[in-house]
Amino acid sequence: MTGARETCWRQLRRYPLVALVCLTALAGGLLLLAGAATPARWLVTIVCLAIATRMAIGMVADLRRGTYGIDLLAVVAIVSTTVLGEYWAALVICLMVTGGEGLEDLASARAGRSLSALLDNAPHEVGRITDDGTVERIPVGRVGVGDRIQVRPGEMVGVDGDLEVGNATLDESSLTGEPMPVLRRPGEQLMAGSVNGPTAVVMRATALAADSQYQRIVELVRQAQDSRAPFVGLADRVAVPFTAVSLAIAAAAWFLSGDPVRFAEVLVVATPCPLIIAAPVAFMAGTNRAARLGIIIRDSGALEQLARVRTAAFDKTGTLTRGAPRVTAVHCAPGFTAEQVIALAAGVEQMSVHPIGTAITADAADRGLHVAAADEALEVTSAGITARVAGRQVRVGTEGFARLDSSGCETPFAPDSTDGATTRVHVWADGRPVGVIELADSVRPEAAATLAELSRLGIARTLMLTGDAAATAEQVAGQLGIRETAAGLTPAGKVEAVRSARPRPVMMVGDGVNDAPVLAVAEVGVAMGVQGSAAAVESADVVVMKDDLSRVALAVRIGRRTLSVAWQAIAIGIGLSLALMLVAATGVMPAVVGAGIQELVDLACILWALLSGRPGRDERRHQSLPRGAMAGAAGNVSAGARALPGTHVSPQFASQTGETSHRGVISHPDQHTPAL
């Protein structure tokens, strides 16, 4: 009982005007029961006029700031009903107007549960392992890079880091929207915000808490909750003609009947709460639904832009493709086997952290090969890496770099490429050719179906913008059915391509550091946030936390449904209000009854606006898109197709883009091929 009373008082303090109206109604009712009708009338009248005066002052301030609101209708309705003696109707209007904020907060709280959960569940403490092996609980903000952290069963991971001890079963649903637990093994990354399973594990922090992916998401959520969609301002402007029509109907009713009470009765049912409440609630519900599916929307205005997108532009590497090269073929020089070529190359590449080196060492592990330790490693930017492995001097990289130790009389080993755009790495040992390793970057299995779904949603034009070579870009575009491709672009070139793209608005999807400028320029920038760079995430309007390109199409669908539901809720409010005004103009609806009915109109608009948090009928027919349809389409795309190449940018271009790749380029077979 005490808890309920405290909750009641807390709500009254939060909404003092609502409390004032309720107390006025209680006091006025008691005065009427006591036979003091005149004091009751004066009490209610004074309170109503005071609230109307406060609203009028706020309305004037809004007008001075250039904001067009619809408080005029409510002010006129309160004043007219009070002057004409319908003071109880005036009090109901005051309750409607002052209670609108509370109704909006209640509806928004329901609509924004997933967003609020991200904020409320942010980790505060972690268990740091000290030098003597003990565990101390410290604030997450005190964690430094390199600290060893113990994550207890059921505990949220506090910072980004690498798993060191134990296999972790993690719930990453708050980050990616993926409901199934994910298994992480030692050496794999743990993301802050994921929840550990039943086994305690040890990790090593690789970033400060403030730099973690989770904290970036939390900041995006704060911005989304504080934002006001442009559509909401548009709803205010729609209310201007609605106000004029309402006043015209009220004046006509007064003029034709000769009864000034008709004027008040019409305005009572024309109060603007549906226009004030419906749009914000719809946008909050849509933003919340996107968050549940692992799509974080920075600004609720981006939902409106998503609904209107007509052109979609995509980066290639890491967006349309996986962004992780893999070994697709091994060509062996006479006297060597594929296993020997891979083992020697992996022995050298284990000294590098470059993606190509990682791909080669991973392939050696998949083959179960023993990789000898290497020493005397030396890496040359844009050329390759050399080291001594099992007593042999091994060089891996471009053909020119690999042959540096040769006497010059060996016949170069250059097999025909199985793909004109495949990346090639040359392996030489003790001045002799050992083999050539081909690597490629494969298309995402869901990419083709995502593009098809965007086209079905009304995207008129699809572009691929990449800094890679034309041969690579054309091959990827051919597999995905993209007709317009721009290759060899610098970041400035991508920005110019998006700025000049028509029709607008333009949505740009990317993930790398070099995509940050173009994501910021597009009307809607979408970052693939799981593997994407911090710069891309911070520049984007929408962040897809699950490594699934199909969520881009889902974000567009959610935006379109949100905008549609918001318009529907406003149309319902306006339509019902107009119908009630016409009824009130006949004089058959007392003012106090009309005020009560208008509250039901407000409730109907809010409930309808909340529908944007649920899939529409058309979407339910395509619910298999993220998993089922995408997987099926992926099979059609990849069946019988070779893996796609990952042609990388030149060191000159890398310096322009700001990419941190530290090895350089892999060229085509007719060029020197640096080991990445």
Steps between C-alpha positions, in 0.01 A plus 500: 500500500786734588670426168184580305460827688861599427453419132185711490674801659799460267272515196315802637828684551606410147179638350398790728243645259320168482501491879361856508215411264414185695504682834286777350247244378492339845461831682237623253303181537505523879381862482210399276400226741509756779266725302766762421454512121636852454831441683537178303449685172749771593760250617482296179486813283807658658706181467394450136579861404837474677590190298380668179715806579804280556439325168458833320832627635672182381329529162631855450851389596480217245387741229797728573732202451334428167320187623142462387294316757131428554448623855276780365214256453520374857531853642194623309303191604583549871424871497177468302356220715594686817343828386181320394467329837605151385773498761496122555559450128785751524650298785479180293685677217768609749534140616527388138770753418705465819457122502621476141862519616442216743328288234787564261756407766308181580469400135862592427617299801319198366627564148860557614556203728784353294676837480458558872629151577827580323544811714390341828713187458828673419777327699635693801760269660740230389729254676862588424764233565795650687865398469470267800201320345228650716186654353399855591171665406563836337285750305497421131647843427825405677576205272813552293605340172677173578326439835392142563131482589304218657144470369276308738209277391204715398706820517503761225832553324618849597753583226604370159774242523646166393405177674800338671376218724193283447231470237232768537135453411372853454161663465561779247131574437518853640774580247408303190136398545609135463300298757721189497811479724836534323805287582832685527834321533836627630642764269159618381358839584244565773283808460403719791128470567480126431399276791715206605352152530538242778883487508742759636760612246803728487552765233754773427369849436583642158320834538393745768139481612424834333634366169308174505239413241236483772566854621473625143162329479392653831590845369304435182201394709519818710498705182206302363296552816572874505441557131189640340421374154440761226169323445388609849553864399307427182210377714503836675474676166215273391317620810499862377237440228321264740475786749363733231239245391396437861454870569304536176263214590453641851429849368256364241315302768469814714392713203238257369354414841542834668615309808855582618507173696527316165836673445635356824348155441672472162842607630479257792517204260764670283781497756835413341633222723504233222730719294727573795534141620455260209812575294757489787352175632509338155864596447603379843327166441673461163840586647442249780407224258814563299709478819346162583622376162855629546451822300593812697361823356688809613232758415128432475506725193700226327188284515319750283793514258513118489135500399571738210830352370507465120871431435719251686881510474724224639866467577640170377761354734353409838151610395393308191787258554614340824811717521713202605713337228537124488726262311329376184784329314863395543730461197812297577840526335651166388608293799264663752155413630218737594554416868867594478418831330240591762720388793796710386282804429318464832832477682585848372149647515452402864726795572249737339155621604392595149172344372677307224750359750213407729324323211810295415568396860131413542515282190805320643306437821202368305730256320648386831850596396794541734631855464860544604605797707651794313766751591685792340171624359503816291190653344520746210198719444325440169740217417493202736660332799805283541614278788710192574282189538648158585842616382370633168476864392141542387359803321126559451352785301527649153686302240771763490540499878495119523780467239740743665722220634512309173805489276288631217525185287194320641198487274222704661212287617184674378209260443194612311253665733164333538350846542614827349432688821623247756759613753829311465781456752837360385700270730876448452750315718880522481478685170272244332127524418282282721152593384227760462206534735176649372258670740159655454234691688159333459165670458273497804246221454210733584615787275305411184172446685550826692538696178194329355298587809609864485386513140165354600471767769527771236873577486529630145878492461783291649868597480824334605778741597845355565867586503583157356601427142238494227544127430417410860211745519346381174515138605325567831244722330433230242424239763267735687328649197621855570503699176676814620849472644770757570845352569833648606333774703670700771287602802451837330385318187242305700374822657462662159323192362246507782450875477423478131284185521135528401222438593527605862508431793812282479590223746869406524607172660863446604730384776856629460691805616496629142118476499455748786488816281246359256283361780484848647408658164216262407147575623515162673840351588487134602806343669554128534597544863616159619817494291484863389740771608422742781517789252233340280274430798531854631428652157193289429132563570424128526726226641434133418641311797456149359737406218204452267445721196132403487441726802550796264186403308325439829594851619346650186185295554473614862546862395223475243262334740574756771429792269185334372366425849578854618300646211218255565483594869485869411236434234291306751522787750410764242223291347333419829534859620341636181211255534448596864515870410220458248293315758573765764397773255144363508479558873420138596831447685553687829847647543595281794397187309699611197807556716473146637459352152805692380707322767400170334616641167839577656525147637411350162772704328763392752408133472515523122838676512640213707435267205823625342677281755349189339550352151236586242297250305726523197806455718355195670474341159875558458616420852728233361710770328784529757551127539292290265472707184850636534648155548311367198606788283856459621499143380385613156767768484792290615411166346761417241665839537862550588599712797543865412835674511600765746713744304649747741582866470842633421715651774442842344126452520530357850673816611213703355232288662664477840479120501728337752596201286871472566613280217370661184366367174435171337498549129377296209707214355659722240627732772725464801291346773576622852406281788233665708 
